[in-house]
Amino acid sequence: MKCVVGIDLGSTTTKAVILDEQGEMVGRGITNSRSNYEVACQVAHQEALISVRFAMLERVGAASENGTGERVKALVPAVKSAYRLELYLHGLDDLEQVIAAQMGRSLLNRGRASLEPSVKRILAMARENAPALFAANAPRRSDFFRDLAGAAYVAGAEKLAKENGEEFEPLVAAYDRAILEVETHALQQDISTVLKRAVNRVAREQKDGEPVALALVRAADQALSQPLHEVAFVGTGYGRQTLPFPREAVRSEILCHGRGAHRIFPGTRTVLDIGGQDTKAIQVDGHGVVTGFQMNDRCAAGCGRYLGYIADELNLGLHELGPLALQANTMVKVNSTCTVFAGAELRERLALGQRREDILAGLHRSIMLRAMSLLARSGGVNNEFTFTGGVCNNPMAVKVLRELVVQNYGDKIHLNIHPDSIYMGALGGALFALDDLRADKPSLLPTTWAAGAAA
Amino acid sequence: MTTTTTTVKSEKEAQKDRSQARQKEMIANHFKKLARAKEDGKKVVYTFVPGNLAELISALDMLPVLPEINALQSGMRKRSGAFIQEAEKAGHSEDVCTYVKCDLGMLKKGNIGPTDEPLPPPDLLLLSYTGCFTFMKWFELLREEYKCPVVMLHVPYQAGGEITQEMRDYVVAQLRDEVIPVMEKVAGKKLDMKVLQQHLALSRTAEDALVQVWESARHRPSPIDGYFGGVYYVGPIFSSFRGGQDAVEYYKELLEETNDRISKGLGPMTPDGVMPKEKYRLVVEGPPNWTNFYDFWRMFSREGATIVSSTYTRVGGLYDTGFRHDPDKPMESLADYCLGCYTNLNLPSRIDLLEKYIKDYQADGFLINSVKSCNSFSVGQLLILRQLEERTGVPGGFIESDLVDPRYFGKANIENRVQSYLQMLEARRNGGR
């Protein structure tokens, strides 16, 4: 299969989208952006490639013979979880090695003798608990190794501190230092090897269904053997300039977001994208071509990071903020537009006895007011209005935005939100890559990445 | 294939035209004269670029110092940051015009000019008040520092969008009854009208040539860059040289260079040499950033974007709508000059002028560089953007930076916007592709 790739290197997350030659989205991947942008891109790209393989596995599996098709197809979610588990276990091994190596290098680390066995025990616990993390009924959690491993590690360190009186801080410090390095390691193994291991793990679990297990393994072999040719490529996003991409393959994220949003919702005329550190208000014409835009300048207050900071202040997960704010009885007016000051104001108001939910509601409103100001500067909100970027997954942000749009632009504006909206920039990039392919001037991935395509 | 890593190749010294080298020499000579002013018995007048009465100053054999020029030169030479911090230490707020703070900081650090020569203190502060409220405050501060006389020429704002006879009379009366007598007193001599007329005639010659240079941008490719290159083109005429033979020679050479490029079908000189291919033609409103001037220029020139016209290059005199200094009407034409500077135009007139430039020079787009600390001119720029888009159908872009405060130039952010804007023009041109 021939396909094109778009990569959106954002300040918080990096996304990749793969389209087939007809322009259908066949794969997508996401990872946290990290100190090494190139690795972030490679990981997102691999994630997208693997999602293509999963889609193939589903299709091939469903066509399995001897009436096993439906059952094989039904196993694909389990294979996905098993794949995540394999990656996670691989990451834990890497983490253990890095911690050991860093301790070895640090002459000042006098506590090494006592720390090393504890680290091993913590990671052994993490391995032991890993399958539960990826079980079908596991609660919602982050998809990123940093978050999952961090939570498991801290839990383990707390346990040792509580039960054996071990020092918590040096243990966690060892993790904090090592994770930065672990995150800069691209996946050393071929993703098809990892996928096969995941398939075998699921097949082994099929106690009474040997024919199903066999059919699954066969389907996986078949899905993996189909060649995937990445024939064009476009990169976009905040960090795009830092990557070894050809100049022709780099497009502004404004154009990519506008185009991606228009592709999903063809009626779109105004796009609001709130990402980690950018808020973009974009106007597009009937073809999805950008006609004007405004972005925040000099200050990222009111962007996704603002919410991240507030979540940290409250010791909550980012995804918990919106639902909590929805439970507000009243909306506290938050005056600070600066993220750091808003954190201080939050603490002050909590100390005064105001409800967390009510303050959070006010913080959400404060973000959206900034977005409204940018929208006004860009030419207002025109019908239809599409909201994209990570913040659109926050239900309170959406609720406040909807209210403000009605207040300012009337109730005739249709607001579009899509669960995949975080991928709009990468989708737009992939659409530009498809144009390049059709115009017979495709840009290709750096050769060091080409190995991934063979997976 | 070019890669993005090669676009940030070593920022070697910017390439320059012959006329630029000549100008550099002229400026160096002027600063030398200033450094020797006291020994040579020359009186020194500090004055502002918009509405500067260069011919009067030179006719009275005095030497001008233009604080904005010093500030922007300090910006280009990476000295403004330290000067601004010095002024802030002395109590000037973060929101004050950074030209003012740069100038005050330079003064506090010994008043060593951009060419490393000491600047003489003023014998007179000639405050030509043309649209910028800050000018008045600036000279109030300098008066406190130097304890020297100030004379103010109050130029009425073109609120109604035109120069009326009453406005002209009002300015002429001030020149005759207040400004010139004070200048004569400081200079210790009477103004010789014939000498003034000679200077005005030289101004007119230089102005004629400059307008021809501006209008050359009608060609494709444009042989000039009317903004980044343009700030060099206006250097002599906006500052100490208008009314002198040096300026006439400079503009003669500049026009020859321009015509030579037209005949060869060449684009403008950029920091990387002659622009190989003109891809976009833009009009710009607002001053450039000086601390990262070449970085800023390269963001455009490396993408093939030529600025065919700009309004910033009209702040010290608007000539391409017909005004010239006139030796036959010396006082009236000095008045009209001051009244007509871009800084003295109201918002609708600024929009009209930009619209004219967009149409006359067949621009693909226009860009506003809004300066946070410039209260007088940044206000209303979003309105300008909307109106121009409506009137011309040409898309506008908006970026924000500062004059000479290096802390307010976010290269990555600005580059991101400029590239997005240019890619948007490209996409629109190709119908979305």
Interface residues (C-beta under 8 A of the other chain):
Chain A: Y238 R240 Q241 L243 P244 F245 P246 R247 E248 V250 R251 S252 E253 I254 L255 R259 H287 G288 V289 V290 T291 G292 F293 Q294 M295 D297 R298 R377 G379 D435 A439
Chain B: M1 T2 T3 T4 T5 T7 L382 R386 E389 P395 G396 F398 I399 E400 Y408 G410 A412 N413 E415 N416 R417 Q419 S420 Y421 Q423 M424 A427 R428 G431 G432 R433
